[in-house]
């Protein structure tokens, strides 16, 4: 694995589903002691730039990796490569 810092973005308009997605991702990051920068973006410009068609969405290092529903904890762990 690279030593480059990992950036995780949760994208969405700020609805309850988007807030819950952020909570799930934050929980996984904190429980796993995963070194990253976690942000939440409600900016339409950013969603368009990443090609988000459904929210909530998750991007890792600027690449869209998940969209359309609230992820399960195991799905987030898999996306981040956490065993």
C-alpha positions as CSV (number, residue, x, y, z in Angstrom):
1,X,0.0,0.0,0.0
2,X,1.2,3.5,-0.8
3,X,2.2,6.0,1.9
4,X,0.2,8.7,0.2
5,X,-2.5,10.1,2.4
6,X,-6.0,8.7,1.7
7,X,-8.8,11.2,1.1
8,X,-12.4,10.1,1.6
9,X,-15.3,12.3,0.6
10,X,-19.0,11.6,1.4
11,X,-21.1,13.5,-1.2
12,X,-24.7,14.5,-1.0
13,X,-27.2,17.3,-0.5
14,X,-27.2,17.0,3.3
15,X,-30.2,14.7,3.6
16,X,-30.6,12.1,6.4
17,X,-29.3,9.3,4.1
18,X,-26.1,11.4,3.4
19,X,-25.6,12.2,7.1
20,X,-26.0,8.5,7.9
21,X,-23.5,7.5,5.2
22,X,-21.0,10.0,6.7
23,X,-21.6,8.5,10.2
24,X,-21.0,4.9,8.9
25,X,-17.8,5.9,7.1
26,X,-16.6,7.9,10.2
27,X,-17.4,4.9,12.4
28,X,-15.3,2.5,10.3
29,X,-12.4,4.9,10.0
30,X,-12.4,5.5,13.8
31,X,-12.8,1.9,14.8
32,X,-10.1,0.7,12.4
33,X,-7.7,3.6,13.3
34,X,-7.5,4.2,9.5
35,X,-5.3,7.1,8.6
36,X,-7.2,9.4,6.2
37,X,-8.8,12.7,5.7
38,X,-12.6,12.4,5.8
39,X,-14.8,15.2,4.5
40,X,-18.4,15.7,3.6
41,X,-19.3,17.8,0.6
42,X,-22.7,19.2,-0.3
43,X,-21.3,21.1,-3.3
44,X,-23.1,20.3,-6.5
45,X,-20.0,21.3,-8.5
46,X,-18.0,18.6,-6.8
47,X,-20.6,16.0,-7.4
48,X,-20.8,16.9,-11.1
49,X,-17.0,16.8,-11.3
50,X,-16.9,13.3,-9.9
51,X,-19.9,12.1,-12.0
52,X,-22.2,11.4,-9.1
53,X,-25.7,10.4,-10.4
54,X,-27.1,9.2,-7.2
55,X,-26.6,10.2,-3.6
56,X,-25.3,9.5,-1.1
57,X,-21.9,8.8,-2.7
58,X,-18.4,8.0,-1.6
59,X,-15.2,9.0,-3.3
60,X,-11.7,7.8,-2.4
61,X,-8.8,9.8,-3.6
62,X,-11.0,11.6,-6.1
63,X,-12.5,8.5,-7.6
64,X,-16.2,7.6,-7.1
65,X,-16.4,4.2,-5.5
66,X,-19.9,3.9,-4.1
67,X,-23.3,5.6,-4.7
68,X,-27.0,5.3,-4.4
69,X,-27.6,4.0,-0.9
70,X,-26.3,3.9,2.6
71,X,-23.4,1.5,2.7
72,X,-23.1,-1.3,5.3
73,X,-20.1,-1.3,7.6
74,X,-18.6,-4.3,5.8
75,X,-18.9,-2.6,2.5
76,X,-17.0,0.5,3.7
77,X,-14.3,-1.7,5.1
78,X,-14.0,-3.5,1.8
79,X,-13.9,-0.2,-0.2
80,X,-11.0,1.0,2.1
81,X,-9.2,-2.3,2.0
82,X,-9.5,-2.9,5.7
83,X,-9.4,-6.6,6.7
